[in-house]
Amino acid sequence: MPTGPQTVLVTGAGGAGRSTVAAATACAAAAQGHRTLLLSAEPARHLAALLGAAPEGAAAAAPVPPADASAAGAPEPVDAVPGLWLLRVDSGAEFRSRAVALQERGKTVLDLLGAVPLDEDELTELPGAETFALLRALRLAHDEDADSAGWAGWAGWDIVVADMPPAPQGINLLALPAQLRRYLRRLVPAERQTARALRPVLAQLAGAPMPAQWLYESATRWSQELAAVQRVVESPATVVRLVTEPGPLAAEALRTAGAGLRLHGLALESVVANRLLPAGSADSWLAGPAGQQQTALAALREKCEAEGVPLCELPHLGRDPLGPEDLGALAAAARTAVAPGRESGSGLHPPAGAESGPGTDVPYGWLEDRLAGDGRLVWQLPLPGADRDELELVRRGDELTVGVGPYRRVLSLPSALRRCRVSGAGLKGGVLGVRFTPDPELWPEQAGSRPAGRAD
């Protein structure tokens, strides 16, 4: 059973009202008696108006400090509405504080090089800083030791709702911790730390920490932080809610995003059709857009029913939602997440006898042994909604890169497949089957069997 708070990650089409849906989702959870935290990088005044909180309170939600910062002055989530706390992630302030801390850790080396450190007030946030700030805030919200470590108000949540960037950036952001950990393992492999015993001596001779020492220490620290975020993202208690405003391209966007989510092993909890206009209006100007929405909504509904994903329909209030009353009007449809671990769709589950899940080395999908039949092993990768024309498969050594549109994941091959050659692939029923044939030079011949392709 998953431990810690249940987490709802809200993403979707740009401009579809993700922040509003995230706030309504959080309000719905709080109204049901759950101690709820809302994480968002939206401007302070926007959040204050949306939640009906005092602007000073929203603006006071400070950035998340660096890992080695003292507890003094640590940020505290702001009490926005009964049962709901808000933490605005200020990526600019966090970037500056972390950059200053990094300079302090490398002060000896910088002095040796004659470098002049940058002051905090002259540092400008770099692109991508918001991504890391949001991931770090998400990790701290799940840290059970946060209060004991001096991070007041961070622990004890029932539900955490995160207002994510739009797709595909939002989905790629969730895959970032695993990808960065892979990069670190390749670029700074811990097993290749040579001359460990000589580094202190060399450091004394040089008068500065040897690069290998601080480099490996930094890589280890980064890897640990990324691993903590990855555990949150991949937890059975974490689900994703996709938001769209029904239109001609809504079903297509949902299809691509759904395939990307499954590729990264993320659970799609529901789809939210936002800002629905009233149908059947006598006003011809309103009837046209409403009719177009209903046509798109029918396609969305059909798509969601085929994949077993709930569709939430939120009405257009005739104005921008502002304050608890407006959010309350939307909260009934913006339900909290469904039970953790729920799987949807048909034909996307491993059959009896297939190798899959904990205790195996199959990182995704399941492995079918067909050696006795057609002499192949088939790695089945569930990708509901994927289109054949947007798929990409590349094997490199003991890894398989799988691409679906703008999404890509590098998977480690199960041990049995490392001794095989890729002999084909096919997409059927939302599942990509990658066929592997044993390599006669690597596959050990056993009594009563022989590698596929070996002549009699």
Secondary structure as GFF3:
##gff-version 3
##sequence-region A 1 456
A	DSSP	beta_strand	6	12	.	.	.	ID=ss1
A	DSSP	alpha_helix	18	31	.	.	.	ID=ss2
A	DSSP	beta_strand	36	40	.	.	.	ID=ss3
A	DSSP	alpha_helix	44	51	.	.	.	ID=ss4
A	DSSP	alpha_helix	55	59	.	.	.	ID=ss5
A	DSSP	beta_strand	78	81	.	.	.	ID=ss6
A	DSSP	beta_strand	84	88	.	.	.	ID=ss7
A	DSSP	alpha_helix	91	105	.	.	.	ID=ss8
A	DSSP	alpha_helix	107	113	.	.	.	ID=ss9
A	DSSP	three_ten_helix	120	122	.	.	.	ID=ss10
A	DSSP	alpha_helix	129	141	.	.	.	ID=ss11
A	DSSP	beta_strand	159	163	.	.	.	ID=ss12
A	DSSP	alpha_helix	169	187	.	.	.	ID=ss13
A	DSSP	three_ten_helix	190	192	.	.	.	ID=ss14
A	DSSP	three_ten_helix	196	198	.	.	.	ID=ss15
A	DSSP	alpha_helix	199	206	.	.	.	ID=ss16
A	DSSP	alpha_helix	211	234	.	.	.	ID=ss17
A	DSSP	beta_strand	238	244	.	.	.	ID=ss18
A	DSSP	alpha_helix	250	263	.	.	.	ID=ss19
A	DSSP	beta_strand	267	276	.	.	.	ID=ss20
A	DSSP	alpha_helix	284	307	.	.	.	ID=ss21
A	DSSP	beta_strand	311	315	.	.	.	ID=ss22
A	DSSP	alpha_helix	323	331	.	.	.	ID=ss23
A	DSSP	beta_strand	366	370	.	.	.	ID=ss24
A	DSSP	beta_strand	376	382	.	.	.	ID=ss25
A	DSSP	three_ten_helix	388	390	.	.	.	ID=ss26
A	DSSP	beta_strand	391	396	.	.	.	ID=ss27
A	DSSP	beta_strand	399	404	.	.	.	ID=ss28
A	DSSP	beta_strand	407	412	.	.	.	ID=ss29
A	DSSP	three_ten_helix	415	419	.	.	.	ID=ss30
A	DSSP	beta_strand	420	428	.	.	.	ID=ss31
A	DSSP	beta_strand	431	438	.	.	.	ID=ss32
###
